[in-house]
Amino acid sequence: MHTREGRDGRLLLSIGETMGRFSAGGIGMLDFVPDFTLGLAGAESNVAIAAARLGAPAAWVGRVGPDSTGDLIERRLRAEGVYAVAIRDPAPTGLMVLSRRTNSSVEVDYHRSGSAGTQLRAQDVSADLLNRAGIVHLTGITPALSAGARRATFEIAAAARSAGALVSVDVNFRSKLWSAQQAAPVLADLVRAADIVFAGPDEAQLVLGSQEDHLDELAGSVHHLGPAEVIIKDGARGCVALLSDPDGGGRHQVAAPQVQVADPVGAGDAFVGGYLAERLRSEPGLTRLRTAVRTGSYAVTVPGDCEGLPTRTELEKFDDADDITR
């Protein structure tokens, strides 16, 4: 089991594809939606932005196309205080289209086959950045993008460990990118390469090949694969975690604040960013988890992947903000 400690005072390095996000401006069939807004979307960049807004030094590495969407991504990340390494690839930047067929449902369509992000290579991440990183964050999305991106994911994880950084993995299974049968063995191997793992209950079952639905049992079984810190994200119910790191180890369960949800997309990334920001500060386990659930809850009150991510000041006021928590 991995029990390494990260290097205090270093940055969070998050690696993966960021896309343009077209969001329908109304509810109903796309035929009748009058307008769209353009932003950015991507689990790894969401995590970097979430951490940066909480005051953590954060960097992102990924490939974008030679197009205006790639320009937008690079500008937005830098405006958020994220050190962005946006490598220009001949392929176009990927796109995501988000719509609401009904008031209670969200539909996501990807246009990322052969995109710039699928061309990720381990060499895209410099030795200098790895040496500056306390935590390197990866997700299970990247291995689904292409065979080359899959190799790069594992090579980057190995290079991060060799450089002395902690490896963080959010399982993030995306059924529109690959099947559960294809994903399960790859994601299990990625979990084994990690020090910190985040997963939803269904994702933990996928990795384990189990139908176990008790969160404590799921966390324990994932823990036995190697990670020192296992956090099972349970949406609006909060989380269960099993931590064996020296500060704040043991089993924890934290409830999430109740909020009015405007957009659930990106909630898990906000959770991860909040946890890792506190991990870089060497905060105790319970503090990390409380920040994680509050960051995730705050983020869903605003439409967009990352637009609603809170600053440290906003998060500190969160519990007293009746108009948010009621």
C-alpha positions as CSV (number, residue, x, y, z in Angstrom):
1,M,0.0,0.0,0.0
2,H,1.3,3.4,-0.9
3,T,1.9,5.7,2.1
4,R,4.2,8.3,0.6
5,E,3.9,12.0,1.6
6,G,3.8,14.7,-1.0
7,R,6.2,17.6,-1.0
8,D,4.8,20.6,0.9
9,G,4.6,23.9,-0.9
10,R,4.6,22.4,-4.4
11,L,2.0,22.8,-7.0
12,L,-1.0,20.7,-8.2
13,L,-0.3,19.6,-11.7
14,S,-3.4,18.4,-13.6
15,I,-3.2,16.8,-17.0
16,G,-5.8,16.0,-19.6
17,E,-8.1,17.3,-22.3
18,T,-10.0,20.6,-22.1
19,M,-12.8,21.2,-24.7
20,G,-15.0,24.0,-25.7
21,R,-18.4,23.7,-24.1
22,F,-21.6,24.8,-25.9
23,S,-24.4,25.1,-23.5
24,A,-28.0,25.4,-24.6
25,G,-29.6,28.6,-23.3
26,G,-33.0,27.1,-22.7
27,I,-34.8,23.9,-21.9
28,G,-36.2,21.5,-24.5
29,M,-35.2,20.0,-27.8
30,L,-32.2,21.5,-29.5
31,D,-34.3,22.4,-32.5
32,F,-36.1,25.0,-30.4
33,V,-33.3,26.4,-28.2
34,P,-32.7,30.0,-29.2
35,D,-29.1,30.4,-28.2
36,F,-26.0,28.9,-26.8
37,T,-23.1,30.1,-24.6
38,L,-19.5,29.1,-25.2
39,G,-17.2,28.2,-22.3
40,L,-14.6,25.5,-21.5
41,A,-15.1,22.0,-20.1
42,G,-12.7,19.3,-18.9
43,A,-12.4,17.4,-15.7
44,E,-8.7,18.1,-15.3
45,S,-8.8,21.9,-16.0
46,N,-11.9,22.1,-13.7
47,V,-9.8,20.6,-10.9
48,A,-6.9,23.0,-11.5
49,I,-9.3,26.1,-11.5
50,A,-11.0,24.9,-8.4
51,A,-7.7,24.6,-6.6
52,A,-6.4,27.9,-7.9
53,R,-9.5,29.8,-6.7
54,L,-8.9,28.4,-3.2
55,G,-5.4,29.8,-3.3
56,A,-3.4,26.7,-4.3
57,P,-0.7,26.9,-6.9
58,A,-2.0,24.9,-9.9
59,A,-0.9,24.0,-13.4
60,W,-2.6,22.3,-16.3
61,V,-1.1,20.5,-19.3
62,G,-3.0,19.5,-22.4
63,R,-3.2,19.8,-26.1
64,V,-5.5,22.2,-28.0
65,G,-6.0,22.9,-31.6
66,P,-4.8,25.8,-33.7
67,D,-8.3,27.4,-33.4
68,S,-10.2,30.1,-31.5
69,T,-11.5,27.5,-29.0
70,G,-8.0,26.6,-28.1
71,D,-7.2,30.3,-27.7
72,L,-10.2,30.7,-25.4
73,I,-9.1,27.7,-23.2
74,E,-5.6,29.1,-22.9
75,R,-6.8,32.6,-22.0
76,R,-9.4,31.4,-19.5
77,L,-7.0,29.1,-17.6
78,R,-4.4,31.8,-17.4
79,A,-7.0,34.4,-16.2
80,E,-7.9,32.0,-13.4
81,G,-4.3,32.0,-12.2
82,V,-3.6,28.5,-13.6
83,Y,-0.2,27.9,-15.1
84,A,-1.4,26.6,-18.5
85,V,0.8,24.6,-20.9
86,A,-1.6,24.5,-23.9
87,I,0.4,22.6,-26.5
88,R,-0.8,23.4,-30.0
89,D,-1.7,20.3,-32.1
90,P,-2.7,20.2,-35.8
91,A,-5.9,18.5,-34.8
92,P,-8.9,20.6,-33.7
93,T,-9.9,21.3,-30.1
94,G,-12.6,18.9,-28.9
95,L,-16.1,20.2,-28.2
96,M,-18.9,19.3,-25.8
97,V,-22.6,20.2,-26.3
98,L,-24.7,20.3,-23.2
99,S,-28.5,20.5,-23.4
100,R,-31.5,20.1,-21.1
101,R,-34.3,18.1,-22.6
102,T,-36.3,18.6,-19.4
103,N,-35.9,20.7,-16.3
104,S,-34.5,17.8,-14.4
105,S,-32.2,16.2,-17.0
106,V,-28.8,17.1,-18.6
107,E,-27.6,15.6,-21.8
108,V,-24.0,15.7,-23.0
109,D,-22.7,15.0,-26.5
110,Y,-19.0,14.8,-27.2
111,H,-17.2,15.8,-30.4
112,R,-13.7,14.7,-29.5
113,S,-12.8,11.7,-31.6
114,G,-9.4,12.6,-33.2
115,S,-9.2,15.9,-31.3
116,A,-6.1,17.6,-30.2
117,G,-6.6,16.2,-26.7
118,T,-6.4,12.6,-28.0
119,Q,-2.9,13.2,-29.1
120,L,-1.5,13.6,-25.6
121,R,2.0,12.2,-25.1
122,A,4.1,11.8,-21.9
123,Q,6.7,14.1,-23.3
124,D,4.2,16.9,-23.2
125,V,4.8,17.1,-19.4
126,S,8.3,18.6,-18.8
127,A,10.6,17.2,-16.1
128,D,10.7,20.7,-14.6
129,L,7.0,20.7,-14.0
130,L,7.1,17.2,-12.5
131,N,9.8,18.3,-10.2
132,R,7.7,21.3,-9.0
133,A,4.6,19.2,-8.4
134,G,3.5,18.0,-5.0
135,I,0.5,16.2,-6.6
136,V,0.0,15.1,-10.2
137,H,-3.7,14.6,-11.0
138,L,-5.0,12.3,-13.7
139,T,-8.4,10.9,-14.6
140,G,-9.9,7.8,-16.2
141,I,-11.1,10.0,-19.1
142,T,-7.7,10.3,-20.7
143,P,-7.1,6.6,-21.2
144,A,-10.4,6.4,-23.0
145,L,-9.5,9.0,-25.6
146,S,-6.9,7.0,-27.7
147,A,-4.3,4.3,-27.4
148,G,-1.6,6.9,-27.3
149,A,-3.3,8.9,-24.6
150,R,-3.7,5.7,-22.6
151,R,0.0,5.0,-22.8
152,A,0.8,8.6,-21.9
153,T,-1.4,8.4,-18.8
154,F,0.5,5.5,-17.3
155,E,3.9,6.9,-18.3
156,I,3.1,10.2,-16.7
157,A,1.9,8.5,-13.5
158,A,5.2,6.5,-13.3
159,A,7.3,9.7,-14.0
160,A,5.4,11.6,-11.3
161,R,6.1,8.9,-8.7
162,S,9.8,8.8,-9.8
163,A,9.9,12.6,-9.3
164,G,8.5,12.2,-5.8
165,A,5.0,13.6,-6.4
166,L,1.8,12.0,-5.2
167,V,-0.4,10.6,-7.9
168,S,-4.1,11.5,-7.7
169,V,-6.7,9.7,-9.9
170,D,-10.4,10.4,-10.4
171,V,-11.8,7.3,-11.9
172,N,-14.3,9.4,-14.0
173,F,-15.7,6.6,-16.2
174,R,-17.4,8.0,-19.3
175,S,-19.7,5.4,-21.0
176,K,-19.9,7.6,-24.2
177,L,-16.1,7.2,-24.6
178,W,-15.7,3.4,-24.0
179,S,-17.6,0.5,-22.6
180,A,-17.5,-0.8,-19.1
181,Q,-15.8,-4.0,-20.3
182,Q,-13.1,-2.0,-22.0
183,A,-12.6,0.4,-19.2
184,A,-12.6,-1.9,-16.1
185,P,-9.1,-3.4,-16.4
186,V,-7.5,-0.2,-17.5
187,L,-9.1,1.8,-14.6
188,A,-8.1,-0.9,-12.1
189,D,-4.5,-0.6,-13.2
190,L,-4.7,3.2,-13.0
191,V,-6.0,3.0,-9.4
192,R,-3.2,0.7,-8.5
193,A,-0.7,3.4,-9.7
194,A,-2.3,6.1,-7.5
195,D,-1.8,7.4,-4.0
196,I,-5.1,9.2,-3.9
197,V,-8.2,7.9,-5.6
198,F,-11.7,9.4,-6.1
199,A,-14.6,7.4,-7.3
200,G,-18.4,7.3,-7.3
201,P,-20.0,4.1,-6.0
202,D,-20.7,2.8,-9.5
203,E,-17.1,3.6,-10.6
204,A,-15.7,1.8,-7.5
205,Q,-17.9,-1.3,-8.4
206,L,-16.5,-1.1,-12.0
207,V,-12.9,-1.1,-10.9
208,L,-13.5,-3.9,-8.4
209,G,-15.7,-6.0,-10.6
210,S,-18.1,-6.1,-7.6
211,Q,-21.8,-5.4,-6.9
212,E,-21.1,-4.4,-3.3
213,D,-23.1,-1.3,-2.5
214,H,-21.9,-0.5,1.0
215,L,-19.7,2.5,0.7
216,D,-17.4,1.5,3.6
217,E,-16.8,-1.9,1.9
218,L,-16.2,-0.3,-1.4
219,A,-13.6,2.2,0.1
220,G,-11.9,-0.7,1.9
221,S,-11.6,-2.8,-1.3
222,V,-10.3,0.0,-3.4
223,H,-7.8,0.8,-0.5
224,H,-6.5,-2.8,-0.7
225,L,-5.5,-2.1,-4.4
226,G,-2.8,0.3,-3.1
227,P,-3.9,3.9,-2.7
228,A,-3.4,5.4,0.7
229,E,-6.4,7.8,0.4
230,V,-9.7,6.5,-1.1
231,I,-12.6,8.9,-1.3
232,I,-16.0,7.6,-2.5
233,K,-18.0,10.6,-3.8
234,D,-21.7,10.1,-3.2
235,G,-23.2,13.1,-4.8
236,A,-25.6,15.2,-2.8
237,R,-25.2,12.7,0.1
238,G,-21.5,13.7,0.6
239,C,-18.7,11.2,0.8
240,V,-17.1,8.3,2.6
241,A,-13.3,8.2,2.9
242,L,-10.6,5.8,4.1
243,L,-7.3,7.5,4.7
244,S,-4.1,5.9,5.9
245,D,-1.9,9.0,5.7
246,P,-0.2,10.2,8.9
247,D,-2.4,13.2,9.5
248,G,-6.1,12.5,9.6
249,G,-6.1,8.8,8.9
250,G,-9.0,6.5,9.4
251,R,-12.6,6.3,8.2
252,H,-14.5,9.5,7.7
253,Q,-18.0,10.3,6.5
254,V,-19.0,13.9,5.6
255,A,-22.5,15.0,4.5
256,A,-22.9,17.6,1.8
257,P,-24.7,20.9,2.3
258,Q,-28.1,21.0,0.7
259,V,-28.3,23.5,-2.2
260,Q,-30.5,24.4,-5.1
261,V,-28.8,22.8,-8.1
262,A,-28.5,24.9,-11.2
263,D,-26.0,22.7,-13.1
264,P,-24.7,19.4,-11.8
265,V,-21.9,19.1,-14.4
266,G,-18.5,19.6,-12.8
267,A,-19.6,18.9,-9.2
268,G,-17.2,16.0,-8.8
269,D,-14.3,18.0,-10.2
270,A,-15.0,20.8,-7.8
271,F,-15.0,18.2,-5.0
272,V,-11.6,16.9,-6.1
273,G,-10.1,20.4,-6.5
274,G,-11.2,21.3,-3.0
275,Y,-9.7,18.2,-1.5
276,L,-6.4,18.5,-3.3
277,A,-6.1,22.2,-2.5
278,E,-6.2,21.3,1.2
279,R,-3.9,18.3,0.6
280,L,-1.3,20.7,-0.7
281,R,-1.7,22.7,2.5
282,S,-1.2,19.5,4.6
283,E,-4.6,20.0,6.2
284,P,-6.0,17.0,8.2
285,G,-8.2,14.5,6.5
286,L,-11.5,15.8,7.9
287,T,-10.7,19.3,6.8
288,R,-9.9,18.2,3.3
289,L,-13.2,16.4,3.0
290,R,-15.3,19.2,4.5
291,T,-13.7,21.6,2.0
292,A,-14.3,19.1,-0.8
293,V,-18.1,18.7,-0.2
294,R,-18.6,22.4,0.3
295,T,-16.7,23.3,-2.9
296,G,-18.8,20.7,-4.8
297,S,-22.0,22.0,-3.4
298,Y,-21.2,25.6,-4.0
299,A,-20.2,24.9,-7.6
300,V,-23.5,23.4,-8.7
301,T,-25.4,26.5,-7.8
302,V,-24.1,28.2,-11.0
303,P,-24.4,27.0,-14.6
304,G,-21.2,25.9,-16.2
305,D,-18.3,23.5,-15.6
306,C,-16.2,25.9,-13.6
307,E,-18.0,29.2,-13.5
308,G,-19.4,28.6,-10.0
309,L,-16.2,27.4,-8.3
310,P,-15.8,29.4,-5.1
311,T,-12.9,31.5,-3.8
312,R,-11.5,30.8,-0.3
313,T,-13.4,33.9,1.0
314,E,-16.7,32.7,-0.6
315,L,-16.2,29.2,0.8
316,E,-15.7,30.6,4.3
317,K,-19.0,32.5,4.1
318,F,-20.8,29.4,2.6
319,D,-22.4,28.1,5.8
320,D,-24.0,31.5,6.6
321,A,-25.3,32.2,3.1
322,D,-29.0,31.4,3.5
323,D,-29.8,32.2,-0.2
324,I,-27.3,29.4,-1.2
325,T,-27.8,26.7,1.3
326,R,-31.6,26.9,1.8
